[in-house]
Amino acid sequence: MAAAAAVVTPSGLEDGVSRPRGEGAGEVAVERGPGAAYHMFVVMEDLLEKLKLLRYEEEVLRKDSLKPPSSRHYFALPTNPGEQFYMFCTLAAWLINKAGRLFEQPQEYDDPNATISNILSELRSFGRTADFPPSKLKSGYGEHVCYVLDCLAEEALKYTGFTWKRPTYPVEELEDETVPEDDAELTLNKVDEDFVEEETDNEENFIDLNVLKAQTYRLDVNESAKQEDILEPTTDAAEWSLEVERVLPQLKVTVRTDNKDWRVHVDQMHQHKGGIESALKETKGFLDKLHNEISRTLEKIGSREKYINSQLEHLVQEYRSAQAQLSEARERYQQGNGGVTERTRLLSEVTEELEKVKQEMEEKGSSMTDGAPLVKIKQSLTKLKQETVQMDIRIGVVEHTLLQSKLKEKSNMTRDMHATVIPEPTIGSY
């Protein structure tokens, strides 16, 4: 279970350095080449195998009732960002706990920024680098998500003591080369393969024209000698027939048809065409028969309908007249119903006015029998009388004050008239 993860060089070629799976599988090349866009797919496949080794299906999916990833590139391609982010947080928390660190399982309504920062802090505590913004993980897919999960999976495998071992291949037992007489057959493909192998073996040797001429001459001599020997056969006929029966199953030649050959397609087209034509003839007869039966049935139905209409003409007329009367009755009912509604509205308005009048009459009646207004009138009169007396007193005081001022002014004028010398302050006052 080992795979080679090659780092892309600036020239876009691989350096050819093979690394075990799990070492550097999640590291992103510093200088991206033409194949860097597909690197996260490789990382995602490695991550899925590591999760299976950690038994995430039993410990995470079945325990939390989560559905398994829809594809082997689940975190490499966007499908459902919300679901992918929740799956990423769940797997990251489980891997951190699997690696020997205590990490609380995130819930669906937790703050995503806090969850991402906690995961990155745990990743850095393992000695891994995370030189990318945390917002790259919020989408729930991409190369950074695959990188984080791959690093955590490696740490979990290290903590559990898992090691990559060399593959062990089963030992295949060599079977006896026995050919059953019943099923033995010689196919053209096998003959072609043997012929190609012989040609390749012969092409590896150098060809000498002189040797080839000598071999040709010897073959011709041997063939002529064999032909002369054939003229005088020494083989027993019974032994020959037994040998023929023994090797007869191996002499069967079976020609396997190639489905990609256009001749096979043409033969199939002709066969299908013949089958369609024969089926069409038979089906056309059935369809014509069915068409005739349906036509006769429709004619019978039409004639029966005309007969019923002619027999029930007077009932139809009565039904139509009844329908007309019913429509007229419904119209009158609608009109009457409208008048009743209008009169009901008028009745409600009159009832409201009557209630108002009754309330006013009750208020007036209660005010007429009540002596409180008369007491208020008497109190008001008494108060008016008191105010009148006070006003009279004030008027008298004002009149007295005015009379005093007039008398004083008159005495001053008389004194001034009899005085011989008018003092300066008096002159200045005028």
Secondary structure as UniProt FT lines:
FT   TURN            10..11
FT   TURN            21..22
FT   TURN            25..26
FT   TURN            34..35
FT   HELIX           36..38
FT   HELIX           39..53
FT   TURN            54..55
FT   HELIX           57..61
FT   TURN            62..65
FT   TURN            72..76
FT   HELIX           81..98
FT   TURN            99..100
FT   TURN            108..109
FT   HELIX           112..125
FT   TURN            126..127
FT   HELIX           134..137
FT   TURN            138..139
FT   HELIX           143..160
FT   TURN            181..183
FT   STRAND          186..187
FT   HELIX           188..204
FT   HELIX           209..230
FT   HELIX           237..247
FT   HELIX           249..251
FT   STRAND          253..254
FT   TURN            259..260
FT   HELIX           262..311
FT   HELIX           313..369
FT   HELIX           372..418
FT   HELIX           424..429
//
